[in-house]
Amino acid sequence: MLSKLKLITCAGILGLSVYPFAYAQAEVSKSVFDTHPDWVQVPGKLVRPECVHEIPSGAKVETKNGQITGDVTLKGQLYAHYEPCAEAAISTRHLGRTQTAGHAPTGNGWVEATQWDDSGQNVDLIYGYWTVPSAPAVSGGLIYLFNGIEPTSEDWILQPVLQYGVGYAGGGNYWAIASWLVGPSYVFHSPLETVNSGDQLFGFTEVTGTSGSTLDWEVEAYDDTTGAYSYITATSNGLTWSWAFASVLEAYNINSCSNFPASTNDTFYDTEVYQGTTSYTLTSPGWYGAIYGYGGPSCGFGVGVSGTTSTLYY
């Protein structure tokens, strides 16, 4: 499907509506980051390190009877088997953090997003473009920028991710791409591939086949400028993937606005959503902007939405 999707031309960026509102988030009296010092951060979750698995680009995460089996296959052959996590991952996506008096706030979690929930309807394909932004003026934070989908339960996510900073998948003071399947008991990602500021990225999540209630997925992050890519495949059963995200900014260890990319915004464009499994039907999502209480400094956040284009301001 990638070869067909890449034929789509880029749309102009005009007439953005900005949504500068915020949703209040429950805060905790003692940070989960303090009470789980040996756990590691992945997109949207804090998890035991042994539960995060890098798998080869193109490898497939297998499920049976609606559950991940722990088997990962590559070209039809068993590549590895992983046991489920002994403790469930902790969601950090919408977690405001209570600060100690006298200390500057540190931001951790989802900052802002362009999103839509079509309850009861499966999103079978989402794709879009965005540009790798400038590096932050001050390093030390962990930045994720992506599109993707979640089921109605919101405890899983399939996503092609652009990362800056050091995470458990690797990285450093540079931008890199990988694809992720993040759940409560398993986390899988493809290898990080380095990209450059100014590169055009293309990310998609797509149903590639069905068998009864089982869906086959492909998730890919692709650098249109250099040809670098990183992808995974997976199956799911019994989940309705109704949450679509055209753009998300997620960040950790943010102590100042200088920890965000110096370009101060990123635009995701030509975002399209299809339904209908392998007989796709283009749909028109009711996108809206959301700004979350991530617990860190306020940096002029805003979400602009116009048709298939959305811009995240930071």
C-alpha positions as CSV (number, residue, x, y, z in Angstrom):
1,M,0.0,0.0,0.0
2,L,2.9,2.3,0.7
3,S,3.8,2.7,-3.0
4,K,0.2,3.8,-3.8
5,L,0.0,6.1,-0.8
6,K,3.2,7.9,-1.7
7,L,1.6,9.2,-4.9
8,I,-0.5,11.6,-3.0
9,T,0.6,15.2,-3.4
10,C,1.1,17.6,-0.5
11,A,-1.7,20.1,0.3
12,G,-1.3,23.8,1.0
13,I,-1.4,25.0,4.6
14,L,-4.2,27.6,4.7
15,G,-6.9,28.8,7.0
16,L,-5.8,27.2,10.3
17,S,-8.2,27.4,13.3
18,V,-6.3,27.4,16.5
19,Y,-7.6,25.6,19.6
20,P,-5.8,27.0,22.7
21,F,-7.9,25.2,25.3
22,A,-6.8,22.7,27.9
23,Y,-8.3,19.7,29.6
24,A,-7.8,19.4,33.3
25,Q,-5.9,16.2,34.3
26,A,-5.9,14.4,37.6
27,E,-2.6,14.9,39.4
28,V,-1.0,12.4,41.8
29,S,0.4,13.1,45.2
30,K,3.6,11.2,44.5
31,S,5.0,10.9,41.0
32,V,5.0,7.5,39.4
33,F,8.4,8.4,38.1
34,D,9.7,8.6,41.6
35,T,8.0,5.4,42.9
36,H,9.2,3.4,39.8
37,P,12.8,4.6,39.4
38,D,14.0,1.4,37.5
39,W,11.1,1.5,35.0
40,V,11.6,3.0,31.6
41,Q,9.7,5.5,29.5
42,V,8.2,4.5,26.1
43,P,5.5,6.4,24.2
44,G,2.6,6.7,26.6
45,K,3.7,4.2,29.2
46,L,6.1,3.7,32.0
47,V,7.1,0.0,32.0
48,R,9.5,-2.5,33.4
49,P,12.6,-2.6,31.0
50,E,12.4,-6.3,30.4
51,C,8.9,-5.8,28.8
52,V,10.2,-3.6,25.9
53,H,11.3,-5.5,22.9
54,E,13.1,-4.3,19.8
55,I,12.2,-6.5,16.8
56,P,13.5,-6.4,13.3
57,S,11.9,-4.1,10.8
58,G,9.0,-6.0,9.2
59,A,8.7,-8.6,12.0
60,K,5.2,-9.6,13.1
61,V,3.7,-9.6,16.6
62,E,1.3,-12.6,16.7
63,T,-2.0,-12.8,18.6
64,K,-4.4,-15.7,19.2
65,N,-8.0,-15.5,20.6
66,G,-7.6,-11.8,21.1
67,Q,-4.4,-12.0,23.1
68,I,-0.7,-11.4,22.2
69,T,0.9,-14.8,22.3
70,G,4.5,-13.5,22.8
71,D,5.5,-15.0,19.5
72,V,7.2,-12.7,17.0
73,T,7.7,-14.1,13.5
74,L,9.9,-12.9,10.6
75,K,9.2,-14.0,7.0
76,G,6.8,-16.7,8.4
77,Q,9.4,-18.2,10.8
78,L,9.5,-17.8,14.6
79,Y,12.0,-15.1,15.5
80,A,11.5,-15.0,19.3
81,H,9.1,-15.6,22.1
82,Y,8.5,-13.1,24.9
83,E,6.6,-13.6,28.2
84,P,4.0,-11.0,29.2
85,C,5.1,-8.3,31.7
86,A,5.0,-9.3,35.3
87,E,3.4,-5.9,36.1
88,A,1.1,-3.9,33.9
89,A,2.6,-0.7,32.4
90,I,1.5,2.6,33.8
91,S,-0.1,5.1,31.5
92,T,1.8,8.4,31.4
93,R,0.0,9.9,28.4
94,H,-2.3,12.3,30.3
95,L,-0.6,12.4,33.7
96,G,-0.2,15.8,35.3
97,R,2.5,15.8,38.0
98,T,2.4,17.4,41.4
99,Q,5.5,19.4,42.0
100,T,7.5,19.8,45.2
101,A,7.2,23.4,46.6
102,G,10.1,25.6,45.5
103,H,11.0,23.4,42.5
104,A,10.3,24.3,38.9
105,P,7.7,22.1,37.2
106,T,8.9,19.2,35.0
107,G,6.7,18.2,32.1
108,N,5.9,14.5,31.4
109,G,3.2,13.1,29.1
110,W,1.0,14.0,26.2
111,V,1.2,17.8,25.6
112,E,-1.3,18.3,22.7
113,A,-3.0,16.4,19.9
114,T,-5.3,16.6,16.9
115,Q,-7.8,13.7,17.5
116,W,-11.1,12.2,16.7
117,D,-13.1,9.3,18.1
118,D,-15.6,7.5,15.8
119,S,-17.0,5.2,18.6
120,G,-17.9,1.8,17.3
121,Q,-16.2,2.2,13.9
122,N,-12.8,0.8,13.1
123,V,-10.2,3.1,11.6
124,D,-8.6,0.8,9.0
125,L,-6.1,3.2,7.5
126,I,-4.6,6.5,8.6
127,Y,-1.7,8.2,7.0
128,G,-0.1,11.6,6.8
129,Y,3.1,13.7,6.3
130,W,5.1,15.9,8.6
131,T,8.5,17.6,8.6
132,V,11.3,16.8,11.0
133,P,11.6,20.0,13.0
134,S,14.7,21.8,14.3
135,A,16.5,20.3,17.3
136,P,15.7,21.8,20.7
137,A,18.0,24.7,21.8
138,V,18.6,22.8,25.0
139,S,18.8,19.0,25.0
140,G,17.8,16.7,27.9
141,G,14.1,16.2,27.1
142,L,12.6,13.2,25.3
143,I,10.3,14.3,22.4
144,Y,7.8,12.1,20.5
145,L,5.9,13.4,17.4
146,F,3.5,11.0,15.6
147,N,0.2,10.0,14.2
148,G,-1.6,6.8,15.0
149,I,-4.6,4.9,16.3
150,E,-6.0,3.5,19.6
151,P,-8.9,1.2,20.4
152,T,-11.9,2.3,22.4
153,S,-10.2,1.0,25.6
154,E,-7.3,3.5,25.0
155,D,-4.8,1.1,26.5
156,W,-3.1,0.2,23.2
157,I,-1.6,2.3,20.5
158,L,-0.2,1.6,17.0
159,Q,2.1,4.5,15.8
160,P,4.9,5.5,13.5
161,V,7.0,7.8,15.8
162,L,9.6,10.6,15.3
163,Q,11.8,10.8,18.4
164,Y,14.4,13.3,19.8
165,G,16.5,12.5,22.8
166,V,17.4,9.3,24.7
167,G,14.6,6.7,25.2
168,Y,14.7,3.0,26.0
169,A,14.7,2.3,22.2
170,G,18.0,4.3,22.0
171,G,18.5,7.7,20.5
172,G,20.4,10.8,21.5
173,N,20.6,14.5,20.6
174,Y,19.3,13.8,17.1
175,W,16.0,12.8,15.4
176,A,15.1,9.2,14.6
177,I,12.1,7.2,13.5
178,A,10.6,3.8,14.6
179,S,7.2,2.1,14.7
180,W,5.6,1.0,17.9
181,L,2.9,-1.3,19.3
182,V,2.4,-0.3,23.0
183,G,0.1,-2.2,25.3
184,P,-0.4,-2.9,29.0
185,S,1.7,-6.1,29.1
186,Y,3.8,-5.9,25.9
187,V,5.8,-3.2,24.1
188,F,7.3,-3.7,20.7
189,H,9.2,-1.4,18.5
190,S,11.2,-1.5,15.2
191,P,14.8,-0.3,15.1
192,L,15.5,3.5,15.3
193,E,16.6,5.0,12.0
194,T,18.3,8.4,12.1
195,V,16.6,11.3,10.1
196,N,17.5,15.0,9.7
197,S,15.8,18.3,10.4
198,G,13.9,19.4,7.3
199,D,13.3,15.8,6.1
200,Q,9.7,15.0,5.0
201,L,8.2,12.1,6.8
202,F,5.4,9.8,5.9
203,G,3.7,7.7,8.5
204,F,0.8,5.2,8.2
205,T,-1.0,2.5,10.1
206,E,-3.0,0.1,7.8
207,V,-5.1,-3.0,7.9
208,T,-3.5,-5.3,5.4
209,G,-5.7,-8.3,5.8
210,T,-8.5,-9.9,7.8
211,S,-9.5,-13.4,9.0
212,G,-12.8,-13.4,10.9
213,S,-12.4,-10.8,13.7
214,T,-8.6,-10.8,13.4
215,L,-7.0,-7.8,11.7
216,D,-3.5,-7.8,10.2
217,W,-1.7,-4.4,10.6
218,E,1.3,-2.7,9.2
219,V,2.8,0.4,10.8
220,E,5.5,2.3,9.0
221,A,7.6,5.4,9.5
222,Y,9.2,6.5,6.2
223,D,11.6,9.3,5.4
224,D,10.6,10.6,2.0
225,T,13.8,12.6,1.7
226,T,16.4,9.9,2.4
227,G,14.5,6.7,1.9
228,A,15.1,5.5,5.5
229,Y,12.2,3.5,7.0
230,S,11.3,1.4,10.0
231,Y,8.1,-0.7,10.3
232,I,6.4,-3.5,12.2
233,T,3.4,-5.8,11.5
234,A,0.9,-7.1,14.0
235,T,-2.4,-8.8,14.4
236,S,-5.3,-7.8,16.7
237,N,-8.5,-9.5,17.7
238,G,-11.6,-8.2,19.5
239,L,-10.5,-4.5,19.6
240,T,-12.2,-1.6,17.9
241,W,-9.6,0.9,16.8
242,S,-11.8,4.0,16.8
243,W,-9.5,6.7,18.1
244,A,-7.5,8.4,15.3
245,F,-4.7,10.9,15.9
246,A,-3.6,13.2,13.1
247,S,-0.8,14.7,15.2
248,V,0.5,14.3,18.7
249,L,3.3,16.0,20.7
250,E,4.4,13.9,23.7
251,A,7.4,14.9,25.9
252,Y,9.2,13.9,29.0
253,N,11.8,15.6,31.3
254,I,10.8,19.1,30.1
255,N,12.1,21.8,32.3
256,S,11.9,24.8,30.0
257,C,10.4,25.8,26.7
258,S,13.9,25.5,25.2
259,N,13.6,21.7,25.6
260,F,11.0,21.7,22.7
261,P,12.1,22.0,19.1
262,A,13.5,25.4,18.3
263,S,11.1,25.7,15.2
264,T,8.2,26.2,17.8
265,N,5.7,24.3,15.7
266,D,5.2,21.3,13.4
267,T,2.6,20.8,10.7
268,F,1.1,17.5,9.8
269,Y,-0.5,17.5,6.4
270,D,-2.4,15.4,3.8
271,T,-3.7,13.3,6.7
272,E,-6.4,10.9,5.5
273,V,-8.5,8.3,7.4
274,Y,-10.2,5.3,5.7
275,Q,-12.7,2.7,7.0
276,G,-14.0,-0.5,5.7
277,T,-11.1,-2.9,6.2
278,T,-9.5,-3.8,2.9
279,S,-12.3,-2.2,0.8
280,Y,-11.4,1.3,2.0
281,T,-13.9,4.2,2.1
282,L,-12.5,7.7,2.7
283,T,-14.1,9.3,5.8
284,S,-14.2,12.9,7.1
285,P,-13.1,12.9,10.7
286,G,-14.4,15.6,13.1
287,W,-10.8,16.5,14.1
288,Y,-10.4,18.7,17.2
289,G,-7.5,20.0,19.1
290,A,-6.7,19.0,22.7
291,I,-4.1,20.4,25.0
292,Y,-3.3,18.2,28.1
293,G,-2.0,19.0,31.6
294,Y,1.4,17.5,31.2
295,G,2.8,19.2,34.4
296,G,5.5,21.3,32.8
297,P,6.1,24.9,31.7
298,S,3.5,26.6,29.5
299,C,5.0,27.3,26.1
300,G,2.3,28.9,24.0
301,F,0.7,25.6,23.1
302,G,-2.0,25.6,20.5
303,V,-3.5,23.2,17.9
304,G,-4.5,24.5,14.5
305,V,-6.9,22.4,12.4
306,S,-7.9,22.9,8.8
307,G,-9.2,20.0,6.7
308,T,-6.4,17.5,6.3
309,T,-3.8,19.8,7.9
310,S,-3.0,20.3,11.6
311,T,-0.3,22.3,13.3
312,L,1.0,21.8,16.8
313,Y,2.4,24.9,18.4
314,Y,4.9,24.8,21.3
